[in-house]
Amino acid sequence: MPIVYLQPSDLSAVQAARVLAFLNAASSAAQLDRDIEFPGEPDIGLRLGQRLLDARAALGGQFTDIVQVRAIRLIGPERFTEICVAALGLEPTRWVELFYGGAPYATPTETGLALTLALHPQDAWLGEPRTLRLQVNDHGGTPRAGVAVTVQTSIGRLVYLYGFRRIEGQAVTVLTGGDGSAELELLTPPSEPLTETQQAALETALGGLDAQAAHPLALEAGLRAMADTYLRDRSYSLRSAVDLYVRDAHGAAIDTISRARWKLAWPVDSGLIQADVLDAEDRGTSLARAVRTATWIDWVEPWVSFLADVLEGGTPLEQDLATRAKTGDGAVIDDLLNLAQTHLAGRAGRAAEWVGKRQVEAAVDRFIGSGVDVLPAAARDAVVSQLGVAAAEVGPRTLGSYTLSAATRQDLGQRIDTVAQLNLAEFEHIGVLAREVEARATAVDAQLRQVQELAQAVNQDRLAIDTRIDSFDTRYQSFDSRYASFDTRYSSFDSRYSSFDSRYASFDTRYADFDSRYTLIGTRLNDFDVRYGQFSTDVSRFNTDLATFDQNRVTLNTRIDSVDTNLKNVVSVNNLRLTRG
């Protein structure tokens, strides 16, 4: 889209309300990414959409002023303009005309340029961001768009957001928008850059302080409240941001001799801001220039002074040291160091630790100067010579090297006492042991001589064994010759055996085939036995039936004979009747 940017002041009340309603109705970053879309242009995207939603949630869930939208970090003039154009439903190619009636591109009525600088807010704390607005017009008062302006600062850093680019340094070049203006951010960061959460926490804390206060004492309540917030366990972001600024000002804030003076007047840092419109031919000639002085109120040293007051609340440390010295035992230095560490323990933050260590050192110095009179002479000398050096090494989590050396010294003393307990009787016992050792050495010498005699006898036996070995070698050579003859005969046998082995292998193969056939016959024979058994059973049943049949046949023949006889009788009777008749 054209390099013409809107500012919150360019919108009417009705237009601003429409933009706020548009943003308050958005339910997700994806919706903002979809609704604020310019073809071919890098626009809001999911990241900045989510940043808008987070800022809205931090404001209680609703944007109530159009300035709140423009103040969101990374929502520069281009992103702000794109939001307004999308929310108002303007045609991207015509919105410049609708807003300005083409004035940004009108022909200048006069030659030459005029450059002005404006800084907001006028008074700011060290670490607070400030808005630097520049305006380029011709001598006729017409805004000039697309003019390159180089801005320099002698203190802090300039930040210019152009699209998704973040240009940062002590000198940057910007382009004016359609209204002839451009905006930058002027920061005064510590030597180690802050994260976004650290910067936000610092701005919130400083936002509760009146930059118009005449001196730090007028803001005592606010600075003490900031110190209390710093010391809270959950104030990590604020604590880490403050520690960075305190570290940079360590010499003035921590090692100062008279801390009370920081409560009487504000330290102020100032720098020069210069803006130049350079000629197009890059000859280094300034066509227009504007210069402005920027000042920051340095809150670090006064705040550290009030932090020290908060940390010193309660009984002063030197009084506790004097009380402990009166009631302490012989290890008075250890007791005083433990008390000093207790004073530092549990303090959150490096600034609190640094201030606490200086308080401990000062309290110890005052105690050595006026409070050691209550100690015995021996203890007094030890405290005066050792306590100050030892206290300088005390921290929230350590007592320094003094306690280590003291423990080492105590352990060494115990060991020396143990050695000293060796009395004369023990030395006499050692003498008795020495005499016993000498007697045993004499016995060992005698045994050594016996061993030497045995060694000579063993040597003689060895010579006899060597002679027998020579005889054995001769007999072995004879055996070796006979064995060679046997080996020849065995080789012949081996050859014959190899032939037998080959024939046996052939037999084994044939036997294996026979075994397979024999197994098959056995299987068939078993089947035959089963079938033969069944056949035998059937034959037995047949014989039984045949015997029964024979019996029935005999009975039947008998009956037939009886019937024949009866029939013959009947025939005879009938014939007799016929004859008589």
HELIX and SHEET records of a PDB file:
HELIX    1   1 PRO A    8  ASP A   10  5                                   3    
HELIX    2   2 ALA A   13  ALA A   25  1                                  13    
HELIX    3   3 ALA A   29  ASP A   35  1                                   7    
HELIX    4   4 GLY A   45  ALA A   58  1                                  14    
HELIX    5   5 ILE A   66  ARG A   70  1                                   5    
HELIX    6   6 PRO A   77  LEU A   88  1                                  12    
HELIX    7   7 TRP A   95  TYR A  100  1                                   6    
HELIX    8   8 ALA A  103  TYR A  105  5                                   3    
HELIX    9   9 GLU A  196  GLY A  207  1                                  12    
HELIX   10  10 PRO A  216  LEU A  219  5                                   4    
HELIX   11  11 GLU A  220  LEU A  231  1                                  12    
HELIX   12  12 TYR A  236  ASP A  248  1                                  13    
HELIX   13  13 HIS A  250  ALA A  253  1                                   4    
HELIX   14  14 ARG A  259  LYS A  263  5                                   5    
HELIX   15  15 VAL A  300  LEU A  311  1                                  12    
HELIX   16  16 LEU A  317  THR A  327  1                                  11    
HELIX   17  17 VAL A  332  LEU A  344  1                                  13    
HELIX   18  18 ARG A  350  SER A  370  1                                  21    
HELIX   19  19 VAL A  372  VAL A  374  5                                   3    
HELIX   20  20 ALA A  377  ALA A  391  1                                  15    
HELIX   21  21 SER A  401  ALA A  420  1                                  20    
HELIX   22  22 LEU A  424  ARG A  580  1                                 157    
SHEET    1   A 5 LEU A 113  HIS A 120  0                                        
SHEET    2   A 5 ARG A 130  ASP A 138 -1                                        
SHEET    3   A 5 SER A 181  LEU A 187 -1                                        
SHEET    4   A 5 ARG A 157  TYR A 162 -1                                        
SHEET    5   A 5 ARG A 165  GLY A 169 -1                                        
SHEET    1   B 4 ALA A 171  LEU A 175  0                                        
SHEET    2   B 4 ALA A 148  THR A 153 -1                                        
SHEET    3   B 4 VAL A 268  LEU A 278 -1                                        
SHEET    4   B 4 SER A 286  ILE A 297 -1                                        
END                                                                             
